[in-house]
Amino acid sequence: MTEHTQNIIYKWTLRARYIFVFILGAGLLSIGLESIVQPIIETNNKELQKIITVGAIIFGLIFIVFGFYYKKDIEIYIRQQQL
């Protein structure tokens, strides 16, 4: 395996980390927004449904913001290492 091929694999392995965080955040955000329209858990406790909905939306947004921060750091590292 050439050094160029190893660098490409290493770059995309690093990028897979922040892509995973984006997918996780988008999934949580999607679950939160979907539960506004149609509750995921059928319970008599409406407070629990609201907490799950708001929690999923907040954590989804946090993961997305963290993903952007992580992306910036990884891309700077890739440029510094000249991969």
VMD Tcl script that draws the C-alpha trace (Angstrom):
set ca {
  {0.00 0.00 0.00}
  {1.45 3.35 -0.97}
  {1.78 6.29 1.39}
  {-0.76 8.27 -0.66}
  {-3.37 5.52 -0.22}
  {-2.69 5.32 3.51}
  {-3.10 9.09 3.81}
  {-6.45 8.97 2.01}
  {-7.69 6.19 4.27}
  {-6.48 8.05 7.37}
  {-8.16 11.31 6.23}
  {-11.50 9.63 5.70}
  {-11.22 7.74 8.97}
  {-10.80 11.08 10.73}
  {-13.68 12.55 8.77}
  {-15.90 9.58 9.65}
  {-15.71 10.69 13.28}
  {-17.43 14.02 12.73}
  {-19.79 12.58 10.13}
  {-20.96 10.13 12.81}
  {-21.56 13.01 15.24}
  {-23.58 14.85 12.56}
  {-25.69 11.76 11.87}
  {-26.29 11.23 15.58}
  {-27.36 14.86 16.03}
  {-29.60 14.79 12.97}
  {-31.22 11.59 14.19}
  {-31.96 13.03 17.61}
  {-33.27 16.23 16.09}
  {-35.47 14.23 13.74}
  {-36.87 12.14 16.59}
  {-37.61 15.29 18.60}
  {-39.35 17.04 15.72}
  {-41.28 13.90 14.78}
  {-42.55 13.47 18.33}
  {-44.10 16.95 18.13}
  {-46.33 15.74 15.29}
  {-46.88 12.19 16.50}
  {-45.76 11.11 19.99}
  {-43.31 8.22 19.94}
  {-44.24 6.92 23.37}
  {-47.94 6.58 24.10}
  {-48.26 7.47 27.79}
  {-50.87 9.15 29.90}
  {-48.18 11.51 31.18}
  {-48.00 14.43 28.75}
  {-45.14 15.97 30.73}
  {-42.95 12.96 29.96}
  {-43.68 13.32 26.24}
  {-42.76 17.01 26.36}
  {-39.53 16.28 28.23}
  {-38.52 13.59 25.71}
  {-39.36 15.88 22.78}
  {-37.51 18.91 24.11}
  {-34.58 16.78 25.30}
  {-34.19 15.11 21.91}
  {-34.29 18.46 20.11}
  {-31.78 20.07 22.48}
  {-29.36 17.14 22.42}
  {-29.69 16.91 18.62}
  {-28.74 20.55 18.26}
  {-25.87 20.14 20.74}
  {-24.47 17.20 18.76}
  {-24.74 19.13 15.50}
  {-22.92 22.14 16.97}
  {-20.29 19.84 18.49}
  {-19.93 18.18 15.08}
  {-19.13 21.52 13.45}
  {-16.53 22.25 16.14}
  {-15.03 18.77 15.74}
  {-15.03 19.15 11.94}
  {-13.07 22.39 12.17}
  {-10.42 20.81 14.39}
  {-10.07 17.71 12.21}
  {-9.81 19.69 8.97}
  {-7.14 21.96 10.51}
  {-5.22 18.86 11.64}
  {-5.46 17.34 8.14}
  {-4.11 20.55 6.58}
  {-1.29 20.81 9.13}
  {-0.22 17.23 8.52}
  {-0.53 17.72 4.75}
  {-2.41 14.47 4.30}
}
mol new
graphics top color blue
foreach p $ca { graphics top sphere $p radius 0.5 }
foreach p [lrange $ca 0 end-1] q [lrange $ca 1 end] { graphics top cylinder $p $q radius 0.2 }
display resetview
